[in-house]
């Protein structure tokens, strides 16, 4: 369905992108979610007016480098729930993009060039196979939400303490044995989800995060750190069970 600069092929039973798409080079919104797409052609670079691209819930195993050459892509890029094992470094060319969702794939790493995506406000990379994050993510000074649930992370790069706008951080279902030191420098962090990790103790500075409103520690084995827990309870922000 075409409506002005919007082309909606959501849940249309597609196994390839229809030719109709390429006849609308001034498209601003292209919705292709919930299909059976396995391939995104390089000619996507011709859609230079695109602000929103939704390719979620398909069967893509890769995306072309040309995806990073869309100068107007600023609102949303959905790539979640596909079969992606890697993302092209060229994706860092999307310097105007504010929302990126690459969750529910099979990614083992994020491109180092993501640090060039300085307009990102929300990054979702949940339910992948990430064991580490690129240090360049510390350059995302506009980032407010970072979703990393269900990976295999054991640490965060120290550079993440430069995410001074970060409000929400989801680290549930990873393999942290200690609270990452980088969080100490996040003045606006309000919600921190550390459920289902392997935490045994809490650093005293955790109770001193100035904006913290909710800290979820369920399904850890935090037995010590009584003073820190007492301080967190006094603020009413800790959830243990």
N, C-alpha and C positions, 0 to 999 in steps of 0.2 A: 504494500500500500504506500503510495506516495502522497505526501501532503506538503506542498511547497518545497522546502529544503530538507524535509524529513522523509526517509525511506525506511519503512517498517516491514521486515521479513522475519519477525519473531515467530518461532515455532511454526515454520512454514514447510517443514519436511525436506529441507534443502540438503543435498550432499555436495553441491558446489555453488559458488557465488554466481547468481544469474547475470547475464549480459546487461540487463536493465540497469544495474548499478553503474556500469561504466558510461552509460549514456547521460548521467547526471553529474558532471564534473563539479558543479557548484553545491553539491550536497553538504549540509552542515551536520546532520544526524543520520547515522546508519546503524540500524538495529538488526543484527543477524544471530541473536542468541537462541539457544534451544533448538539447534538443528543438528545435522550430522556432518558438518564441514570438516574436512581433513587438510585443506590447503588454502592459504591466503596468498594470492599472486602478487608479484612485485609491482604490478600496475596500480596497487593501492596508493602509491605515491602520487598518482594523478589527481587524487581527491584532495586538492590543496585547500579547500574551504572547510574541511571536516573538523567539527568541534567535539563530537561524540562518536565513539566507535564501540559497539557492544558485540563482542565475539564470545561471550561466556557460554558455558554449557554446550560445547561442541567437541570435536575429536582432533583438534589441531595438535600436531607433534612438533611444529616449529612455526615461527613467524619470520617473514623476510626482513633483512636489514632496512629495506625501504620504508618500513613502518615508522622508523625514526626520522623520516624526512617529511612529516606532515606539519607544516608551519603553524596551522591554525588549531591543531588538536590541543584544546585547553581545558575542556570540562571533564570528560570521563573517558578512560580506556579500560574496558573490561576484557580480561583474558582468562578469567577464573574458570575452573572446572573444565580443563582440557587435558592434553597429554604432553605438555611441554616439559622438556628436560633441560632446556637452556633458553636464554633470551639474548638477542644480538646486542653487542656493545653499542650499536648505532641507536638503540632506544634512548640513550642519553641525549639525543638531539631534540627530544620533546621538552624543550625548556619552558613552554607555556602551560604544560599539563598540571592540573591541580589534584586529580584523583586517578590512582592506578591500582587495579586489583589483579594480581597474578596468583591468587590463592588456589588451592585444590588442584595443583599440578604435581610434577615430579622434579621440581627444580632442586639442584644441589648447590647452586650459587646464584647470586644476583650480580648483574654486570657492575663493574667498578664505575662505569660512566653514569650510573644512577645519580651520583653526586652532582651531575650537571643539571638535573631536573629540579632547578631551584624554586620552581613555583609549586611543587607538590605540597598539598595540605594534608592529604591522607594517602597512606601506602599500606596495602593489604597483601601479605605474602604468607598467609596462614596455610597450614596443612600442605607442606612441601617436605623436602629432605635437606633443608639447610643446616649446615653445621657451623657456619660462621657468616658474618656480614661484612661487606666491604667498608673499609675505614672512611671512604668518600661519602658515606651517608651522613657524616657529620656536617656536610656542607648544606644540608636541607634545612635552612634556617626558618622556613615557613611551615615546616611539618608540625601538625597538631595531633595526628593519630597515627600510630604504628601498630599493626596487627601481625603477630608472629606466632600465633598459637599452633601447636602441633607440628613442630619441627624437631631438630636434634641439637639445638643450640646449648652450649655450655658456658658461653661468655659473650659479652658485647664489646665492640671496640671502644677504647677510651674516648675516641673522637665524638661519640654520641653525646657527650656532655655539652656539646655545642648546640644541641637541639633545644634552644631556649624557648621555643613556642610550643613544645610538646605538652599536650594535656592528657592524652590517654595512651597507655602502653600495655599491650596484651602479650604476655610471655607464657601463658598457660601451656601445659603439656610439652615441656622441653626437658632439658637435663641439667638445669642449673643446680649447683651444690652450694652456691653463695649468691647473695644479691649483688648484681654487677655494680662496681664502684662508679661507673659512668653516670648512674642515675643520681648520684649525689649533686651533680651540677644542673639539675633540671628544676628551675624555680617555679614553673607553672604546672608541673605534673600533678594532676588531680586524681586519676584512677590508674592503679597498677595491679594487674592481674598476674599473680605468680602461682596459681593453682597447679597442683600435680607436677611439681618438680621434685628435687631431692634436697631441699633446704634443711639444715640442721640448726642454724643460728642466724640471728639478725644483727646487722651493724647498728650501733647507736645512732648514726646520722640519719637512719631511715625515719626516725620519729621527729626529725628536725626539718624534713622537706616542707617548705612553707605553705604549699598549696594542696597537699595531699588530703583527699576527702575519703577515698576508699582504697584499702589494701587488702586483697584477697589472698590468703595463705592456705586455703583449704587443701587437704591431701598432700601436705608436707609433714615432716616430722620435727617440727620446731619445738624443742623441749627446754632449751636454755633461753638466754636473752630475756630474762624476766623483767629487767628494768626497761628495756626497749619496748617490750610488749605492754607493760603498764602505761608507758607514755603514749603509746598508740591507742590503747583503750581509752585513756583519758580524753583523747581527741575524738573518740567515737568513729575511727576510720578503719579499724582492723576487723577482718572476718576470718575466723579460724575454723568454724564448723557450720 
